[in-house]
Amino acid sequence: MRTGNWRAVALAAPGCALSAGLAVALVCAASGRSPIWPDHRLTLSEAVVMRADADIARLIGYGDDPNAPSDVRPGLLADRTVRVTPLEAATLSREAGVLEHLLRNGALIEPLVWNRLRCLAGGDESVTAVLERHRPAGAVMRCDDVSPP
Amino acid sequence: MRLFAQMGPRTAAYGLAMIIGLSLSYDLLRMPIQRFDALPDLLEVQRSPGVYATFVGNLGGPGSTGGTTLLRPLKFAGIKALFDLSDGHYRLAFRGFHAALLLAAVLLFARALAVRTWTDFAAASFALTVFTGIHTFEGTVREAFPINHTLEVVVFCMLAVNLVRARGGWLTDIAAAATFLAAVLTLESGVLVWVIVAAAWACGSSRISRRGVATVTGLLAAYLAVRFLVLSITVPGLGERNSGFFLRMLEGDELVRRFGDAPAWFYVYNIMASIMSVLFAEPQSGVFEFVHSWLIGDVPPRTYIAVVASTCTTLLIIWVGAIHVFRRDTRAGDDSGLWFVTFGAVLIANAAVSFAYTKDEIVAPAGAMYAGAAFAAARYVLHEERALHRRLSRVMVCLMLAAMAGLWAFQSAGVHHALRVQAFKHRNDWARLTEDPSAATADTPEAALIRRLRQDAINMHGPTPDLLGRWPDRWWGE
């Protein structure tokens, strides 16, 4: 190969490789499995942890129970999969805004649930402020039997 | 490989451009209409009785959306036209139009390269990654208000470059005039179309006749006269928008406080910053990100990549450009001068137009022309046998070219990541829209539009960026 040909190959190879990869991605996308746009299919609790407000709104809109526990994949709340309610997920990930949103959109909070959440909140001021605003009658804070998931 | 060889270099270049353009267009179709900066314009056109009324209503003045500093009637008329044609399928209409614009920009750029040989193809492959990998390009795809008017100007500029290389004749002249008019009535930086036409004519490389150039120049003069003298539309003042200054962004009131007495110095900074941004990827939007990151002890890899790729390419362009000027060496084809001259002219003019505040996407037209200059420079290096053979090791040159091209290809790939992050943010912006309980059931067209756009955004699926790992943000940014 002539010198100029090697230079041309060196210059063109990255762009051609990129295009080849993109072509494969387009073909995969046509079959609904785009490698660039993977569908992570979050559970409601995962959406809470990830602050994916649109996914939270969509899942609740499609009928997901904001009080039901669901799995949270490893690496988000712990090194293993944990099963928590959306309210617990919001409390553990210190998302006060999401916590407020859940409580205003169907999540129920009774004294035992409130106690657990209040203990899990620890010293986080924004989360405890939300929980104090939504404190049910008769709720008492007692953390002896409360442990993180 | 046989299929590739049978294809021909020009077809192969178009094929490359099509793949790159289609993949980015697919990304755009996965994004909802953004809430911020787009919703007010949509509500505005919704209220307007028609396209003509929208056009006339945006010819400046207090009732115009642009007020007394912007003249963009065609931009808003276009939004109104798309809005009415969409028949309620807003995302499909606006994102579809955005995707079509993007594809047009990439294909027009590929056409303008006029690939004839496989050497040209190699340089075009490199140039396409520069075109889509430069940080100024990202601004034309990340946002849309709800049309990205900067991308429209890039398309108009690419049209102009194609017209100056066309067959010539009265049709070409008319097309050039129409392109200029459309561009300048869409966005102020549409004047860059005249810059391309004039610069090409000045260096003797234009197929637009002298009459055509005079017509476009006359239209420019008429535009300036009507804008400043008849409609009394001025330019954005100091402090109307935030802008970067050395190591941080300054708010509008701080800009007024610091430069209110002598704004000229700030304007000079903006012009120089815009020029440097295109040439060296630093500063970006007026902020010296590299320096700032260095001072805090954490320079992300994406900053190194951008600065190294741009600096190497700029040095290559300067070197080849100088050879072309001083040696008048046209070995690599007689259109290299066209690219160098028009790029230089557009760079200076684009920077001048963005004197009031710096923003990467404002200099997107200059970034597009930069890719053209990179094509011309790379093609020269591929043709050059004599000088490089003596002075530099063949292996070193190949490695340098591969590294430079690799960095641009990597940056081009990063645009896809930026778009999926942006899609996630746009969906969440809609979800966080505070809903007035009465508005949720209100029967007004405005409320119905907002509900429809919000529901469209929420119903879309897409990746969650934090689940992709930390490395994409470090290497590509968001």
Interface residues (C-beta under 8 A of the other chain):
Chain A: T3 G4 W6 R7 A8 V9 A10 L11 A12 A13 P14 G15 C16 A17 L18 S19 G21 L22 A23 A25 L26 A29 S34 I36 W37 P38 D39 H40 L42 M50 R51 A52 D53 A54 D55 I56 A57 R58 G61
Chain B: G15 L16 I19 I20 L22 S23 Y26 D27 R30 W118 T119 F121 A122 A123 S125 F126 L128 T129 A378 V381 L382 H383 E385 H389 R394 V397 C398 L399 L401 A402 A405 G406 W408 A409 F410 S412 A413 H416 R420 F424 R427 N428 W430 A431 R432 A457 I458 N459 M460 H461 G462 P463 T464 D466 L467
